[in-house]
Amino acid sequence: MNNSAAIGYMILAAKALGWDKLEIKKLDLAMKSEMDFTTEDKAEEVYRSF
């Protein structure tokens, strides 16, 4: 999966939760930052331990 698809899933999930456009945009920016500075392995580790 590429970053655009992952962010697309995130946007769909946030919309399903009723988040407004500003909240989604903030999450979008935070995700892009994490994708730039966090390895996939670390992100998967965080997901599995959540």
Summary of the structure (lengths in Angstrom):
residues: 50
radius of gyration: 11.5
end to end distance: 20.9
largest distance: 30.3
contacts: 100
relative contact order: 0.12
helix: 82%
strand: 0%
